[in-house]
Amino acid sequence: MTSLPAQPSSKRLGLVIDLDICVGCHACAVNCKEWNSGGVAAPLTDLAPYGADPDGVWFNRVHTFEVGEGAAGRTVHFPRSCLHCAEPACVTVCPTGASYKRAEDGIVLVNEDLCIGCKLCSWACPYGAREFDEDAGVMKKCTLCIDRIYNITFDPADRVPACVATCPASARHFGDLGDPDSAVSKLVAEREGFDLMAELGYAPTNKYLPPRPRRQSVGCTGAPAQLMPATPAQAGGLLGWLDRLLSQ
């Protein structure tokens, strides 16, 4: 089985995802697919994309849940991709060394030349982050856009994963979560960010920021706390008669 780095760097590159402002637009998933269809992980298989049962390889998926009841209920959009764990079971279970964790930055990758498509890594991953490419016969996964973040031909501001670059709500952040003074680490500390299924002990690098409590006041906008019931219009004449006729 594959071993983890004996002397890993303190650098841990990863994502911070704000569940409070994610709008579930799927722009992150689409741009991820677009970039990686031509990047180091290309191609990404699509099977019957316009058929009744489409399937294919997506490194980033967005799930939507209804949380709470009644007035306290809300919709939460939950993006999911590889979490680049500090103790990744997908790596230690790999029989060929195809799945591995980089010592220099903590990114978990797949060497497709060594992958035999046994799917052990996908069974070991509790987050469902592994994708089997049926055309290539190998496992694939989020690379954290390693071909973007280290591309010196890009402007520094553009050296972020495709999902981060495209998010219209700025719900995704990228940085070094091994550095307590980094912007992403400070954001996690400020917002009480959490690990997904921390009890499993895989120590995921990626963090989630919880939704904020629902605001019950309108602040300084002066807007009413809730809309008043609509008052039926009392139009007269021809238009009133026509409105009453069409409303029957």
C-alpha positions as CSV (number, residue, x, y, z in Angstrom):
1,M,0.0,0.0,0.0
2,T,1.0,3.6,-0.5
3,S,2.7,5.5,2.3
4,L,2.1,9.1,3.2
5,P,5.1,11.6,3.1
6,A,7.5,10.9,5.9
7,Q,8.3,14.6,6.4
8,P,5.4,16.7,5.0
9,S,5.8,20.4,4.7
10,S,3.6,22.6,7.0
11,K,2.1,24.1,3.8
12,R,-1.4,22.8,3.2
13,L,-3.1,24.3,0.2
14,G,-6.9,24.0,0.2
15,L,-10.3,25.6,-0.1
16,V,-12.6,27.4,2.3
17,I,-16.2,27.3,1.2
18,D,-18.8,29.6,2.7
19,L,-22.1,27.9,3.0
20,D,-23.8,31.1,4.1
21,I,-23.4,32.8,0.7
22,C,-23.2,29.9,-1.8
23,V,-26.2,30.4,-4.1
24,G,-26.0,26.9,-5.8
25,C,-25.4,28.3,-9.3
26,H,-23.0,25.5,-10.2
27,A,-20.6,27.9,-11.8
28,C,-17.8,26.3,-9.8
29,A,-18.7,22.8,-11.2
30,V,-19.0,24.0,-14.8
31,N,-15.8,26.0,-14.8
32,C,-14.0,23.1,-13.1
33,K,-15.2,20.8,-15.8
34,E,-14.2,23.3,-18.5
35,W,-10.7,23.8,-17.2
36,N,-9.9,20.2,-16.4
37,S,-11.2,19.0,-19.8
38,G,-8.1,20.5,-21.2
39,G,-5.7,20.4,-18.3
40,V,-3.5,17.8,-16.6
41,A,-6.5,15.5,-15.8
42,A,-8.0,15.6,-19.3
43,P,-10.1,14.3,-20.8
44,L,-13.1,14.1,-18.5
45,T,-15.6,11.5,-19.9
46,D,-19.2,12.5,-20.7
47,L,-21.6,9.6,-21.3
48,A,-24.9,10.4,-23.0
49,P,-24.8,14.0,-21.8
50,Y,-28.1,14.8,-23.6
51,G,-29.8,11.5,-22.9
52,A,-32.2,10.4,-20.3
53,D,-29.5,9.0,-18.0
54,P,-26.4,11.3,-18.4
55,D,-23.2,10.3,-16.6
56,G,-19.6,11.4,-16.5
57,V,-16.6,12.7,-14.6
58,W,-17.1,15.8,-12.4
59,F,-14.5,16.9,-9.9
60,N,-16.9,19.4,-8.2
61,R,-20.6,18.7,-7.5
62,V,-23.1,20.9,-5.7
63,H,-25.9,19.4,-3.5
64,T,-28.9,21.3,-2.2
65,F,-30.7,20.6,1.1
66,E,-33.6,22.1,2.9
67,V,-32.7,22.6,6.6
68,G,-35.0,23.5,9.4
69,E,-38.8,23.9,9.6
70,G,-41.2,26.6,8.9
71,A,-40.0,30.2,9.3
72,A,-36.6,28.9,10.6
73,G,-36.1,26.8,7.4
74,R,-33.6,27.7,4.8
75,T,-32.0,26.2,1.7
76,V,-28.3,25.3,1.9
77,H,-26.2,24.6,-1.1
78,F,-23.3,22.3,-0.4
79,P,-20.4,22.1,-2.9
80,R,-18.4,18.9,-2.6
81,S,-15.0,17.9,-4.0
82,C,-11.8,16.3,-2.8
83,L,-10.8,17.7,0.6
84,H,-7.1,16.9,0.3
85,C,-7.0,15.2,3.7
86,A,-3.9,15.2,6.0
87,E,-4.6,11.4,6.6
88,P,-6.2,10.3,3.3
89,A,-7.5,6.8,3.3
90,C,-7.6,6.9,-0.5
91,V,-3.8,7.1,-0.6
92,T,-3.0,4.5,2.0
93,V,-5.3,1.9,0.4
94,C,-3.9,2.3,-3.1
95,P,-2.0,-0.9,-4.1
96,T,0.1,0.6,-6.8
97,G,1.1,4.1,-5.5
98,A,-1.1,5.8,-8.1
99,S,-2.8,7.8,-5.4
100,Y,-0.3,9.9,-3.5
101,K,0.0,13.0,-1.3
102,R,2.5,15.7,-2.2
103,A,4.9,16.5,0.6
104,E,5.5,20.1,-0.5
105,D,1.9,21.3,-0.3
106,G,-0.4,18.5,0.8
107,I,-2.3,18.1,-2.5
108,V,-3.6,14.6,-3.2
109,L,-3.2,13.5,-6.8
110,V,-3.5,10.4,-9.0
111,N,-0.7,9.2,-11.3
112,E,-2.8,7.7,-14.1
113,D,0.1,5.8,-15.5
114,L,0.1,3.7,-12.3
115,C,-3.6,3.5,-11.7
116,I,-5.2,0.1,-12.5
117,G,-8.8,1.2,-12.0
118,C,-9.4,-1.1,-9.0
119,K,-11.6,1.5,-7.3
120,L,-10.2,0.8,-3.8
121,C,-9.6,4.5,-3.3
122,S,-13.2,5.4,-4.2
123,W,-14.5,2.8,-1.6
124,A,-12.1,4.2,1.0
125,C,-13.0,7.8,0.5
126,P,-15.9,8.7,2.8
127,Y,-16.6,11.9,0.9
128,G,-17.3,10.4,-2.5
129,A,-14.7,12.6,-4.1
130,R,-13.2,10.0,-6.4
131,E,-14.4,9.7,-10.0
132,F,-13.9,6.7,-12.3
133,D,-13.3,7.5,-15.9
134,E,-14.8,4.6,-17.8
135,D,-13.1,5.6,-21.1
136,A,-9.7,5.9,-19.6
137,G,-10.2,3.1,-17.1
138,V,-8.6,5.1,-14.3
139,M,-9.6,7.0,-11.2
140,K,-9.6,10.8,-11.4
141,K,-10.2,13.6,-8.8
142,C,-9.8,17.3,-8.0
143,T,-6.2,18.4,-8.5
144,L,-6.8,21.8,-6.9
145,C,-6.0,23.0,-10.4
146,I,-2.3,22.4,-9.9
147,D,-1.7,23.5,-13.4
148,R,-3.2,26.9,-12.6
149,I,-1.9,27.6,-9.1
150,Y,1.7,27.1,-10.1
151,N,1.5,28.6,-13.6
152,I,4.0,31.5,-13.6
153,T,2.6,32.8,-16.9
154,F,-0.6,33.7,-15.0
155,D,-1.0,36.9,-13.1
156,P,-0.7,36.2,-9.3
157,A,-4.4,37.0,-8.8
158,D,-5.3,34.3,-11.4
159,R,-3.2,31.5,-9.7
160,V,-6.2,30.0,-8.0
161,P,-8.4,27.0,-8.8
162,A,-10.9,27.4,-11.5
163,C,-13.8,27.0,-9.1
164,V,-12.5,29.9,-7.0
165,A,-11.9,32.1,-10.0
166,T,-15.4,31.8,-11.3
167,C,-17.6,31.9,-8.1
168,P,-19.9,34.9,-8.6
169,A,-20.7,35.2,-4.9
170,S,-17.1,34.9,-3.6
171,A,-18.2,31.9,-1.6
172,R,-14.9,30.0,-2.3
173,H,-11.5,30.9,-1.0
174,F,-8.0,29.4,-1.7
175,G,-4.8,29.5,0.3
176,D,-2.5,27.9,2.8
177,L,-4.4,26.4,5.7
178,G,-1.2,25.3,7.3
179,D,-0.3,28.9,7.9
180,P,-2.3,30.3,10.9
181,D,-1.6,33.8,9.6
182,S,-3.0,33.3,6.1
183,A,-6.2,35.0,5.0
184,V,-8.0,31.6,4.8
185,S,-6.9,30.5,8.2
186,K,-8.0,33.8,9.7
187,L,-11.4,33.4,8.0
188,V,-11.8,29.9,9.4
189,A,-11.0,31.1,12.9
190,E,-13.3,34.1,12.6
191,R,-16.3,32.2,11.3
192,E,-15.7,28.9,13.2
193,G,-15.1,26.9,10.1
194,F,-15.3,23.2,10.5
195,D,-14.1,19.9,9.0
196,L,-16.5,17.7,7.2
197,M,-17.1,14.5,9.2
198,A,-14.2,15.4,11.5
199,E,-15.0,12.3,13.7
200,L,-13.5,10.0,11.1
201,G,-10.0,11.3,11.7
202,Y,-8.9,12.0,8.1
203,A,-8.2,15.7,8.9
204,P,-9.5,17.3,5.7
205,T,-7.6,20.4,4.6
206,N,-10.7,22.0,3.0
207,K,-13.0,23.8,5.5
208,Y,-16.6,24.8,5.5
209,L,-18.0,28.0,7.0
210,P,-21.4,27.5,8.5
211,P,-24.5,29.4,7.6
212,R,-25.0,32.5,9.8
213,P,-28.2,32.7,11.9
214,R,-31.1,34.1,10.0
215,R,-31.5,37.9,10.6
216,Q,-34.7,38.9,12.2
217,S,-34.4,42.6,11.8
218,V,-34.0,44.8,8.7
219,G,-31.2,46.9,10.0
220,C,-31.0,50.5,8.7
221,T,-32.8,49.9,5.4
222,G,-36.2,51.0,6.7
223,A,-37.8,48.1,4.9
224,P,-40.7,46.2,6.6
225,A,-39.7,43.0,8.3
226,Q,-42.2,41.1,6.1
227,L,-44.5,41.9,3.2
228,M,-48.0,42.9,4.0
229,P,-50.9,40.8,2.5
230,A,-51.8,42.0,-0.9
231,T,-55.0,44.1,-1.0
232,P,-57.4,43.3,-3.9
233,A,-57.6,46.1,-6.4
234,Q,-61.0,47.8,-6.6
235,A,-60.9,48.8,-10.2
236,G,-64.1,50.1,-11.8
237,G,-65.3,50.5,-15.3
238,L,-64.5,48.3,-18.2
239,L,-61.1,47.2,-16.8
240,G,-62.6,46.2,-13.4
241,W,-65.4,44.2,-15.1
242,L,-62.8,42.5,-17.3
243,D,-60.6,41.7,-14.3
244,R,-63.5,40.2,-12.4
245,L,-64.5,38.2,-15.5
246,L,-61.0,36.7,-16.0
247,S,-60.6,36.0,-12.3
248,Q,-63.6,33.6,-12.2
